[in-house]
Amino acid sequence: MLSRNVARHAEKAGKTNWMWEKIWDYLRASDFVFWNLEGATNGTDIYSYEKTLTFNALPKLIKTLPEAGFSIVNLANNHALDQDEEGLKTTREFLQKIGISQVGTGNDSGQAWTPTVVEKNGIKIAFIGASYTSYNDDGTRRNPMIARMQDTEKLKTALEQAKREADMVVVTMHAGMEYTRKPTPLQESFAHTAIENGADIVIGAHPHWVQTVENYQWKYIFYSLWNFVFDQEFSEETTSGMTLRITVEKTSKTHISKIELIPIIIENYGQPRLATGDEKTKILDSIWEKNDTFYGNE
């Protein structure tokens, strides 16, 4: 989330890449980084930091994504239309201009559900993204620019296309009850359907807490990876979470050979850093079997 107090503290520091200062080496060590971008931009640097739930991501902060290692972001979330349809179009155009791909939104539903493929080291990885809602209203209204998790048949069609075009498929979902550890029935049904129809991994966001991990049909579902860059300093759960470092290999077939859980702490209203010692143990204790590395099967 590149608005509100994250933007405020970046401006106070006088550094547009302030968010990445303590996590830079970790991000840059990967071939590429995938992220949920919470909120759109209207193209201006105007924002509010006082209890607003309408985000305007600052263009000068978005511009730092490529240098931090990001190649693709998910835009299908409850803040995608915070700057209305025109703001979402502006965001998509701006990301394209700086070389960042996006997933989960489009000019219409068909485009929103179209997989986006990232190719690195001769391996093609398709991404599909969807949200439980179009607006920040718990799903009351619909907008065709946002891929919706309830549209199961569209998910299946997107997965069919993704499997034709790529060596492996990542599905991301934006859903769940905020400030809870357990997934909702919608999260579970969407993730299970994705795995059953060809997804290699499902990764979630939205609850602001780390949620449980599930091994379903020998594929992993990470129901929520928490915040990463956010200004919720009011609790340990909202400032303690994790990222994933995923190793993909191409032998007789392309497969995930290793998934490492990397615990993270947020400081200063938006600066993530690697957790250490007891911090790491406590975060891992909150999820599944204290494991910090999962190994895949070829």
C-alpha positions in Angstrom: 0.0 0.0 0.0 1.9 3.1 -1.3 -0.4 5.7 0.2 -1.5 7.1 3.6 1.2 6.9 6.2 3.6 4.9 4.0 3.6 7.8 1.6 3.9 10.3 4.5 6.9 8.7 6.0 8.6 8.2 2.6 8.2 12.0 2.0 9.4 12.8 5.5 12.5 10.7 4.8 12.9 12.4 1.4 13.4 9.0 -0.3 11.0 7.5 -2.8 12.6 4.0 -2.2 12.3 4.4 1.6 10.0 1.3 1.8 12.7 -1.0 0.5 15.7 0.2 2.4 15.8 -2.6 4.9 14.7 -5.4 2.6 16.5 -4.3 -0.6 19.1 -7.2 -0.7 16.4 -9.8 -0.1 14.2 -8.5 -2.9 17.0 -8.0 -5.4 18.4 -11.6 -4.8 15.3 -13.1 -6.6 14.9 -13.4 -10.4 11.6 -11.4 -9.9 9.1 -10.4 -7.3 5.3 -10.7 -7.3 3.2 -8.4 -5.1 -0.4 -7.3 -4.4 -0.6 -3.5 -5.1 -3.3 -2.3 -2.7 -4.9 0.8 -4.3 -4.8 2.6 -7.6 -3.3 5.9 -8.6 -5.0 8.9 -10.2 -1.6 10.1 -11.4 -1.2 12.8 -8.8 0.8 12.8 -5.5 -2.2 14.0 -3.5 -3.1 11.7 -0.6 -4.5 11.7 2.9 -2.9 10.0 6.0 -5.7 10.6 8.5 -7.9 7.6 8.9 -8.8 7.4 5.2 -9.8 4.1 3.5 -9.5 5.6 0.0 -6.0 5.1 -1.2 -4.1 7.0 -3.9 -0.8 5.2 -4.6 1.9 7.9 -5.3 3.3 7.5 -8.8 6.8 8.4 -7.6 6.6 5.4 -5.2 5.3 3.1 -7.8 8.2 4.0 -10.0 10.5 2.3 -7.5 9.0 -1.2 -8.1 11.3 -2.2 -11.1 14.5 -1.2 -9.2 13.3 -3.2 -6.2 12.9 -6.3 -8.4 9.2 -6.4 -9.1 8.0 -7.7 -12.5 4.3 -8.2 -11.9 1.6 -7.1 -9.4 -1.9 -8.1 -8.6 -4.5 -5.3 -8.8 -7.7 -7.3 -8.1 -8.5 -6.2 -4.6 -11.0 -4.1 -2.6 -9.1 -0.9 -3.2 -8.7 -1.3 -7.0 -11.4 1.3 -7.7 -10.6 3.7 -4.9 -9.8 6.3 -7.7 -12.8 5.1 -9.8 -12.5 3.4 -13.2 -10.4 6.1 -14.6 -7.9 5.7 -11.8 -7.6 2.0 -12.4 -7.0 2.6 -16.1 -4.4 5.2 -15.2 -2.7 2.7 -12.9 -2.6 0.0 -15.5 -1.2 2.3 -18.1 1.4 3.7 -15.6 2.6 0.2 -14.7 2.9 -0.8 -18.3 5.0 2.3 -19.0 7.5 1.4 -16.3 7.7 -2.3 -17.3 5.5 -3.8 -14.6 2.9 -6.4 -15.7 -0.4 -6.7 -13.8 -3.1 -9.3 -13.3 -6.7 -9.4 -12.1 -8.1 -6.3 -13.8 -8.9 -5.1 -17.3 -11.2 -3.0 -19.4 -13.8 -5.8 -19.1 -14.2 -9.2 -17.4 -12.5 -11.2 -20.1 -9.4 -9.1 -19.9 -9.5 -9.1 -16.1 -9.4 -12.9 -16.1 -6.7 -13.2 -18.8 -3.5 -14.8 -17.4 -0.3 -12.8 -17.5 2.9 -14.7 -18.2 6.3 -13.9 -16.9 9.3 -15.6 -18.5 12.6 -15.9 -16.6 15.5 -18.3 -17.3 13.5 -20.1 -20.0 10.6 -20.8 -17.6 7.1 -19.4 -18.3 5.0 -18.7 -15.2 1.3 -17.7 -15.6 -0.4 -15.6 -13.0 -4.2 -15.3 -12.4 -5.6 -12.9 -9.8 -9.1 -12.4 -8.4 -10.8 -10.6 -5.6 -13.8 -11.3 -3.3 -15.1 -7.8 -4.1 -15.0 -5.1 -6.8 -15.2 -2.2 -4.4 -14.4 -1.7 -0.7 -18.0 -2.7 0.2 -17.7 -6.4 1.0 -18.9 -7.4 -2.4 -22.2 -5.5 -2.7 -21.5 -4.0 -6.1 -19.9 -5.6 -9.1 -17.6 -4.1 -11.7 -16.5 -6.0 -14.8 -13.0 -4.5 -14.6 -12.2 -6.7 -11.5 -12.0 -10.5 -11.7 -14.3 -11.8 -9.0 -13.6 -15.0 -7.1 -17.2 -16.1 -7.2 -17.0 -16.6 -11.0 -15.8 -20.2 -10.8 -16.3 -21.0 -14.5 -14.1 -18.0 -15.5 -11.4 -19.2 -13.1 -11.5 -22.6 -14.8 -11.3 -21.0 -18.3 -8.4 -18.9 -17.2 -6.6 -21.9 -15.9 -7.1 -23.8 -19.2 -5.5 -20.9 -21.0 -2.7 -20.5 -18.5 -1.7 -24.2 -18.8 -1.5 -23.9 -22.6 0.7 -20.8 -22.4 3.0 -21.5 -19.5 5.0 -24.1 -17.7 3.4 -23.5 -14.3 0.5 -21.4 -12.9 0.2 -19.2 -9.8 -3.2 -18.1 -8.6 -3.6 -15.3 -6.2 -6.8 -14.3 -4.3 -7.7 -11.3 -2.3 -10.2 -12.3 0.3 -10.9 -13.4 3.9 -12.0 -12.0 7.2 -9.7 -9.2 8.4 -7.6 -9.9 11.5 -8.2 -13.6 11.7 -6.0 -16.7 11.2 -8.5 -19.0 9.6 -9.7 -18.8 6.0 -13.3 -18.3 5.0 -15.4 -20.8 3.0 -14.9 -18.6 -0.1 -11.1 -18.7 0.3 -11.1 -22.4 0.7 -13.5 -23.2 -2.2 -11.7 -20.8 -4.6 -8.3 -22.2 -3.7 -9.4 -25.8 -3.9 -11.0 -25.2 -7.3 -7.8 -23.5 -8.5 -5.7 -26.5 -7.5 -8.2 -29.0 -8.9 -8.1 -27.3 -12.3 -4.3 -27.0 -12.7 -2.9 -24.3 -10.4 0.5 -25.1 -9.0 0.2 -22.8 -5.9 -2.4 -20.4 -4.5 -1.3 -17.3 -2.6 -3.7 -15.0 -0.7 -3.8 -11.5 0.7 -6.3 -9.1 2.4 -6.8 -10.3 6.1 -3.7 -8.2 7.3 -2.6 -11.2 9.4 -0.7 -14.3 8.3 -3.2 -17.2 7.9 -2.8 -20.9 7.9 -1.1 -23.0 5.2 -2.8 -26.0 3.6 -1.4 -28.9 1.5 -4.2 -29.8 -0.9 -3.6 -32.5 -3.5 0.1 -32.1 -3.0 0.0 -28.4 -3.8 0.3 -25.6 -1.3 -2.2 -22.9 -0.4 -1.1 -19.8 1.5 -4.3 -18.3 2.6 -2.8 -14.9 3.6 0.7 -13.6 3.6 -0.3 -10.5 5.7 0.8 -6.9 4.9 4.5 -6.5 3.9 4.3 -2.7 3.2 1.5 -1.2 5.3 1.0 1.4 8.0 -1.0 -0.7 10.6 1.3 -0.2 13.6 -1.5 -1.0 16.1 -0.8 -4.7 16.8 1.9 -7.4 16.7 -0.1 -9.4 14.2 -0.3 -6.6 11.6 3.4 -5.9 11.8 4.7 -9.5 11.9 4.3 -11.7 8.9 6.1 -13.4 6.0 6.9 -13.6 2.4 7.7 -16.7 0.2 10.9 -17.4 -1.6 9.9 -20.0 -4.3 12.4 -22.1 -6.3 11.2 -23.4 -9.7 13.1 -26.0 -11.6 12.7 -27.3 -15.2 13.8 -30.9 -15.5 11.6 -33.5 -17.1 8.8 -31.1 -16.2 8.6 -27.7 -14.6 7.9 -27.9 -10.9 8.2 -26.0 -7.6 11.2 -27.6 -5.9 11.3 -25.5 -2.7 9.2 -23.0 -0.9 10.9 -21.0 1.9 8.8 -19.1 4.4 10.7 -15.8 5.2 9.3 -14.1 8.3 9.2 -10.3 8.1 8.7 -7.4 10.5 7.3 -4.0 9.5 8.7 -0.9 11.2 8.2 2.8 11.0 4.7 2.6 9.3 5.9 0.8 6.2 9.5 -0.5 6.2 9.7 -4.3 6.1 12.8 -6.1 7.3 13.8 -9.7 7.8 12.8 -11.1 11.2 15.5 -12.6 13.4 15.8 -15.1 16.3 12.7 -15.2 18.5 10.7 -13.0 16.1 11.1 -15.6 13.3 10.1 -18.5 15.6 7.0 -16.7 16.9 5.8 -15.9 13.4 6.3 -19.5 12.2 4.5 -20.8 15.3 1.4 -18.9 14.3 0.9 -20.9 11.1 1.7 -24.5 10.3 4.0 -27.0 12.1 6.8 -24.5 12.6 8.2 -25.4 9.2 10.1 -22.8 7.3 10.8 -24.8 4.2 8.5 -26.9 2.1 9.8 -29.2 -0.7 7.9 -29.9 -3.8 7.7 -33.1 -5.9 8.8 -33.4 -9.5 
